[in-house]
Amino acid sequence: PQTLESKKENLPSFRNDPDCGEKNFQSGTKGYQKFLLLWENILPMLVEELNNLQSEVKVTAELFIGWIGCLWFQNSVYLKNMDGYWKEEFTDPFCKNVMTWKQFKVIFRALSHLSLELLDFIEVELNEVFLKYWIPDTELSIDEVMVKFKGQSSEAVFEPSRPTKYGLKFYALVDGQGLCLRFQRHRSDTEITLRELCKDFLQTLPNLQERKYVLFCDNYYGSFKLAEDCTKLGINFVFTMRKNRPLYFWTILSELATDQKIVVPTFRSFEEKPDEEILTIPDIAEFNSSDYAAMSWNCLLYTSPSPRDR
């Protein structure tokens, strides 16, 4: 615990949003009860399909919840082999008291063969309840998530540049507290338009005009068109830009700076840092969207010569 506390002290501090937090839960609701509220429409269909996929174990809602508990326990107490939690030499009896190793293994394998129709149903249900029970932070981010997966699925993708090279890919909108607000599975038979995907995610946020959300994303999602969409929704937008992208942003920003007497950094080349006498990029980031009211969109680009520097 002391090590954890010392690590927390060194973490960057984020703006505290007093309106962010849980909603629609009765006082005194425990953690597992909240989980059941999120999954109450999903569990019956999931249990039915797990029983259809195998006949070795009779799966019930209670048994499947116990399976999730064992999985969470294994994430907190790491062993090299999964069956080690049921061996005699492992002193903590948590997993042994919940289910047998055979029950855990059978459910684990069956989950790798869930139908795409059920996965679509789970996706729709969770996207509805996430915002039903949670008031999001005003700081948001959109990015991709690769979930390691070794089962049989036409949706699995291989991306060698990622830490998780093979698995299921999801597009996700998360808030500054680290909670998922919306997600969508990458489908091999459907072409994804990133701009429309982001708009669809953002339009479901509550109180768009009052909350003053700020969306952060990388250069894969960032575009001037999406910036225009964010402005129409009342959302501020910050994204990165690679050095091989057009330079006209700096031209626009320089003209704006001339009108509003704002000094901006000038680059002789993208490999060089801004001159020391003028403001750096973090200095410019302190200006809020009202300083750029003359622009047709509210956004700030951060140019970087490489992904590592970004």
TORTIVEX-424384 format. One record per residue (C-alpha): x, y, z; residue in one letter. Coordinates in steps of 0.2 Angstrom, whole numbers, padded with zeros to 4 digits, always signed. Layout:
% TORTIVEX-424384
XYZA/...
% end
This chain:
% TORTIVEX-424384
+0000+0000+0000P/+0014+0012+0004Q/+0021+0009-0014T/+0005+0012-0022L/+0002+0029-0012E/+0019+0035-0017S/+0015+0031-0035K/-0001+0040-0034K/+0008+0056-0028E/+0019+0056-0044N/+0004+0054-0056L/-0002+0069-0066P/-0016+0079-0058S/-0032+0081-0069F/-0046+0094-0068R/-0059+0088-0055N/-0076+0088-0062D/-0088+0090-0048P/-0103+0084-0059D/-0094+0068-0064C/-0100+0052-0055G/-0113+0038-0053E/-0132+0041-0055K/-0148+0031-0054N/-0141+0020-0041F/-0150+0018-0024Q/-0140+0023-0009S/-0131+0008-0002G/-0130-0002-0018T/-0115-0013-0017K/-0103-0016-0031G/-0109-0033-0037Y/-0127-0026-0037Q/-0122-0012-0048K/-0114-0025-0060F/-0130-0035-0060L/-0140-0019-0065L/-0128-0017-0080L/-0129-0035-0085W/-0147-0039-0081E/-0153-0040-0099N/-0137-0049-0105I/-0135-0063-0092L/-0150-0074-0097P/-0145-0074-0116M/-0127-0076-0112L/-0130-0091-0100V/-0142-0099-0113E/-0129-0098-0127E/-0115-0105-0115L/-0126-0120-0111N/-0129-0123-0130N/-0111-0122-0134L/-0106-0136-0122Q/-0114-0150-0111S/-0101-0153-0098E/-0106-0140-0086V/-0123-0133-0082K/-0120-0114-0082V/-0131-0103-0072T/-0131-0084-0069A/-0124-0086-0052E/-0110-0098-0059L/-0105-0086-0073F/-0104-0071-0060I/-0093-0082-0050G/-0082-0085-0065W/-0080-0067-0068I/-0075-0065-0049G/-0062-0078-0052C/-0055-0069-0067L/-0054-0053-0057W/-0045-0062-0043F/-0032-0069-0056Q/-0029-0052-0062N/-0024-0046-0045S/-0014-0061-0039V/-0004-0067-0054Y/+0001-0085-0057L/+0010-0091-0073K/-0002-0105-0075N/-0021-0103-0074M/-0024-0120-0065D/-0012-0115-0052G/-0026-0106-0042Y/-0034-0123-0039W/-0019-0132-0034K/-0016-0137-0015E/+0001-0127-0014E/-0009-0111-0018F/-0015-0105-0001T/-0029-0093-0005D/-0045-0103-0007P/-0055-0090-0016F/-0056-0099-0033C/-0058-0116-0025K/-0073-0110-0015N/-0082-0102-0030V/-0080-0116-0043M/-0070-0131-0049T/-0056-0129-0061W/-0066-0139-0074K/-0081-0127-0073Q/-0069-0112-0075F/-0060-0120-0090K/-0076-0125-0099V/-0084-0108-0098I/-0067-0100-0103F/-0067-0111-0119R/-0085-0108-0123A/-0084-0089-0122L/-0072-0090-0137S/-0086-0097-0148H/-0100-0084-0144L/-0110-0079-0160S/-0108-0062-0167L/-0126-0059-0165E/-0124-0061-0146L/-0109-0050-0146L/-0119-0037-0156D/-0133-0038-0143F/-0121-0036-0128I/-0113-0021-0137E/-0130-0012-0139V/-0135-0016-0121E/-0119-0010-0113L/-0119+0006-0123N/-0136+0010-0117E/-0133+0007-0098V/-0115+0015-0097F/-0123+0033-0099L/-0138+0028-0089K/-0128+0025-0073Y/-0113+0037-0076W/-0111+0056-0078I/-0096+0057-0088P/-0081+0068-0085D/-0079+0083-0097T/-0062+0077-0103E/-0065+0064-0116L/-0054+0053-0128S/-0057+0042-0143I/-0045+0028-0148D/-0044+0010-0152E/-0043-0005-0140V/-0035-0022-0145M/-0042-0036-0134V/-0031-0052-0134K/-0041-0066-0142F/-0036-0083-0148K/-0054-0090-0152G/-0062-0093-0168Q/-0069-0077-0176S/-0069-0069-0193S/-0068-0052-0183E/-0051-0055-0176A/-0037-0044-0183V/-0018-0044-0184F/-0009-0028-0181E/+0010-0032-0179P/+0014-0014-0173S/+0003-0015-0157R/+0008-0023-0140P/-0007-0035-0142T/-0004-0040-0160K/-0019-0052-0163Y/-0037-0050-0156G/-0053-0041-0157L/-0052-0022-0160K/-0064-0010-0153F/-0066+0009-0155Y/-0070+0017-0138A/-0075+0034-0131L/-0069+0035-0113V/-0069+0049-0100D/-0055+0057-0089G/-0059+0044-0075Q/-0055+0030-0087G/-0073+0024-0089L/-0080+0018-0106C/-0095+0028-0112L/-0097+0020-0129R/-0088+0007-0139F/-0090-0002-0156Q/-0082-0018-0161R/-0072-0018-0178H/-0082-0028-0190R/-0073-0035-0205S/-0088-0034-0217D/-0092-0015-0212T/-0081+0000-0218E/-0078+0012-0203I/-0079+0030-0207T/-0070+0038-0192L/-0078+0055-0193R/-0096+0047-0193E/-0090+0035-0179L/-0084+0049-0168C/-0100+0060-0172K/-0111+0045-0167D/-0101+0043-0150F/-0102+0061-0146L/-0120+0065-0150Q/-0126+0053-0136T/-0117+0063-0122L/-0128+0071-0110P/-0130+0090-0109N/-0118+0094-0123L/-0120+0113-0123Q/-0119+0115-0104E/-0105+0103-0099R/-0092+0110-0111K/-0083+0094-0115Y/-0066+0093-0122V/-0061+0079-0134L/-0043+0073-0136F/-0038+0061-0150C/-0022+0057-0160D/-0019+0060-0178N/-0028+0045-0184Y/-0044+0052-0179Y/-0040+0071-0179G/-0046+0081-0194S/-0053+0098-0198F/-0070+0091-0203K/-0071+0082-0186L/-0066+0099-0178A/-0081+0107-0187E/-0093+0094-0181D/-0086+0096-0163C/-0089+0115-0164T/-0107+0112-0169K/-0110+0101-0155L/-0102+0113-0143G/-0087+0102-0139I/-0069+0108-0139N/-0057+0098-0149F/-0038+0094-0147V/-0029+0082-0158F/-0011+0079-0164T/-0004+0081-0181M/+0011+0072-0190R/+0024+0081-0198K/+0019+0075-0215N/+0002+0083-0214R/-0002+0100-0222P/+0006+0115-0215L/-0009+0127-0218Y/-0014+0125-0200F/+0001+0135-0195W/-0003+0148-0208T/-0021+0150-0201I/-0015+0151-0183L/-0002+0164-0187S/-0015+0175-0195E/-0026+0173-0180L/-0012+0177-0169A/-0008+0193-0178T/-0026+0199-0176D/-0027+0194-0158Q/-0009+0199-0153K/-0005+0181-0149I/+0013+0175-0151V/+0015+0157-0158V/+0030+0146-0161P/+0037+0146-0179T/+0047+0131-0185F/+0061+0132-0197R/+0059+0113-0199S/+0049+0100-0190F/+0065+0093-0183E/+0069+0109-0173E/+0061+0115-0157K/+0053+0133-0156P/+0064+0147-0153D/+0067+0150-0134E/+0061+0168-0135E/+0043+0164-0140I/+0029+0154-0132L/+0030+0135-0133T/+0016+0123-0138I/+0011+0120-0119P/+0010+0139-0117D/-0002+0140-0131I/-0012+0126-0124A/-0017+0137-0109E/-0028+0148-0120F/-0046+0141-0121N/-0058+0140-0135S/-0064+0158-0132S/-0047+0165-0138D/-0050+0157-0155Y/-0068+0163-0157A/-0063+0170-0174A/-0060+0153-0181M/-0074+0142-0188S/-0068+0128-0176W/-0061+0127-0159N/-0046+0116-0159C/-0027+0115-0156L/-0015+0104-0165L/+0001+0098-0158Y/+0014+0094-0171T/+0027+0081-0168S/+0041+0074-0178P/+0038+0056-0172S/+0026+0046-0162P/+0038+0044-0148R/+0039+0063-0146D/+0021+0065-0148R/
% end
